[in-house]
Amino acid sequence: MVTIIMDFETSGLNAYHDDIIEIGAKIYSSDTLFETLVQPKSNRPVSKKITDITGISNKLLREKGKKYLTACSDFYNWIIENTKDKESISIVSHNGDTFDFIFFKRILIDLKESGTNTSNLPKLYYNDTLPLCKRLYPGRTYYNQPSLAKTFQILSINAHRAINDVLVLEQIYTYVLSDLSKHFDPLNNPNTIRDYIDLIL
């Protein structure tokens, strides 16, 4: 089993209508990472608000961003290359259920519709650290990533850039796994994480 920490920067907060503008991902507990800027699939310009938040401008995307399907294909190939001979992948994101995982599933659909054979992916488990932390650490006022990073004394630099958010989440996830391990073996049994969130465990 391989764990991939994943984050997307996007042109807005609507996971069904807005565009991916940056992809960041890392194989958990390794030096293997992926990052790329992505030109919006819709060709709509990025708003000043998003540029102010992320530092990603339309000029930067024109000059450094990859075409949407090229970026998706490169990301997919990176995943395949780093999960060969594995039975399953645990995909980890913060607020993934209502955001990042939706974008990722859209990538898989778009690749399939463009002719890519996506059936050779190992079994996917989607583990959202937001509801996980709510279950594991009840009573907190805030569960956003910056608040959790502050609690665990994790330095966050250049927040709202995909790979930097991934690196911070990886450190948060290490603390989470340590606390979860008191209940079960979460790293090797990713399906039990969802059961824990859903109060089945």
C-alpha positions in Angstrom: 0.0 0.0 0.0 1.2 3.5 -0.9 0.0 6.7 0.7 -0.1 9.8 -1.4 -0.6 13.3 0.2 -2.4 15.5 -2.4 -3.5 19.1 -2.7 -4.9 21.3 -5.5 -4.9 25.0 -5.9 -7.9 26.1 -7.8 -9.6 29.1 -9.4 -12.4 29.1 -6.8 -14.1 27.1 -4.1 -16.6 25.2 -6.3 -15.3 21.7 -6.9 -17.7 21.1 -9.8 -17.2 24.3 -11.8 -13.8 25.9 -11.0 -10.5 25.0 -12.5 -7.3 23.3 -11.1 -4.4 25.7 -11.4 -1.8 23.8 -9.5 -1.3 20.2 -8.5 0.9 19.1 -5.6 1.5 15.5 -4.3 4.0 13.5 -2.4 4.5 9.8 -1.6 4.2 9.7 2.2 7.5 9.3 4.1 9.6 9.6 0.9 11.4 12.3 -1.1 9.2 11.6 -4.2 6.9 14.5 -5.1 5.0 15.9 -8.0 4.1 19.6 -8.6 3.0 21.5 -11.7 1.1 24.6 -12.5 -2.0 24.0 -14.7 -3.6 26.3 -17.2 -7.4 26.4 -16.5 -9.4 23.9 -18.4 -12.1 26.4 -19.0 -9.7 29.1 -20.2 -11.3 31.5 -17.8 -8.8 33.9 -16.2 -7.9 33.6 -12.6 -9.4 36.3 -10.5 -7.3 38.9 -8.5 -8.7 37.4 -5.3 -7.2 34.0 -6.1 -3.9 35.5 -7.2 -3.8 37.4 -3.9 -4.4 34.2 -2.0 -2.1 31.9 -3.9 0.4 34.1 -5.7 -0.6 32.4 -8.9 -1.2 34.9 -11.7 -2.6 34.5 -15.2 0.9 35.5 -16.5 2.5 32.8 -14.4 0.1 30.2 -15.7 0.6 31.3 -19.3 4.4 31.1 -18.9 4.8 28.1 -16.6 1.5 26.2 -16.6 0.9 23.0 -18.5 -2.2 22.4 -20.6 -4.9 20.8 -18.5 -4.8 17.3 -20.1 -1.0 17.3 -20.3 -0.8 18.1 -16.6 -3.4 15.5 -15.7 -1.6 12.9 -17.8 1.7 13.7 -16.2 0.2 13.4 -12.8 -1.5 10.1 -13.6 1.7 8.7 -15.0 3.6 9.8 -11.9 1.1 8.0 -9.7 1.3 4.8 -11.8 5.1 4.9 -11.8 5.2 5.2 -8.0 2.5 2.6 -7.2 3.7 -0.3 -9.5 3.0 -3.7 -8.0 1.0 -2.2 -5.1 -2.5 -3.5 -4.3 -3.9 -0.2 -3.0 -3.3 3.6 -2.7 -4.4 5.7 0.2 -5.1 9.3 -1.0 -4.9 11.8 1.8 -6.1 15.4 1.6 -7.5 17.9 4.1 -11.1 18.7 3.3 -10.8 16.1 0.5 -14.3 14.8 0.6 -15.9 18.0 -0.5 -13.0 19.4 -2.5 -9.7 17.7 -3.5 -11.1 14.2 -4.0 -13.8 15.7 -6.3 -11.2 17.4 -8.5 -9.1 14.2 -8.5 -12.0 12.1 -9.7 -12.7 14.7 -12.4 -9.1 14.2 -13.6 -9.7 10.5 -13.9 -12.9 11.0 -15.8 -11.4 13.6 -18.1 -8.4 11.3 -18.8 -10.6 8.3 -19.5 -12.8 10.4 -21.9 -9.6 11.5 -23.7 -8.6 7.9 -24.3 -6.3 7.1 -21.3 -6.8 3.6 -19.8 -7.3 4.4 -16.1 -8.2 0.8 -15.2 -4.6 0.0 -14.2 -4.8 2.1 -11.0 -4.5 0.1 -7.8 -7.6 0.2 -5.5 -8.1 3.7 -4.2 -8.9 4.7 -0.6 -9.8 8.3 0.0 -8.9 9.5 3.5 -9.9 13.1 4.5 -7.9 14.4 7.4 -10.6 17.0 8.2 -13.4 14.7 9.5 -10.6 12.4 10.8 -9.2 15.2 13.1 -12.7 16.1 14.2 -13.2 12.5 15.3 -9.7 12.1 16.8 -9.5 15.5 18.5 -13.0 16.5 19.6 -13.7 19.9 21.2 -11.4 22.0 19.1 -12.7 25.4 17.8 -10.9 25.2 14.5 -9.9 22.2 12.3 -8.4 24.0 9.3 -4.9 23.1 8.3 -3.2 26.2 9.6 -4.8 25.8 13.0 -3.7 22.1 13.2 -0.2 23.0 12.0 0.0 25.6 14.8 -1.2 23.0 17.4 1.5 20.5 16.3 4.1 23.3 16.0 4.6 22.8 12.3 6.1 25.7 10.4 3.9 26.7 7.4 5.7 28.7 4.7 3.9 29.8 1.4 0.5 28.4 2.4 -1.9 28.1 -0.5 0.7 26.7 -2.8 0.0 23.1 -3.5 3.3 21.4 -2.7 3.9 23.5 0.5 0.4 22.6 1.8 1.2 19.0 1.0 4.4 19.1 3.0 2.6 20.6 6.0 -0.2 18.1 5.7 2.3 15.2 5.6 3.7 16.4 9.0 0.2 16.7 10.4 -0.7 13.3 9.2 2.4 11.8 10.9 1.0 13.1 14.3 -2.5 11.8 13.3 -1.1 8.3 12.5 0.7 8.2 15.7 -2.4 8.9 17.7 -4.5 6.5 15.5 -2.0 3.7 16.0 -3.3 3.5 19.6 -6.5 2.2 18.2 -5.4 0.2 15.1 -2.8 0.1 12.3 -3.9 3.0 10.0 -0.9 3.0 7.7 -1.4 -0.5 6.5 -5.2 -0.6 6.8 -6.4 2.6 5.2 -10.0 1.3 4.9 -10.2 1.3 8.7 -9.6 5.1 8.7 -13.0 5.7 7.0 -14.6 3.2 9.4 -13.1 5.2 12.3 -14.5 8.5 11.0 -17.9 6.9 10.4 -18.0 5.6 14.0 -17.9 2.0 12.8 -14.8 1.3 14.9 
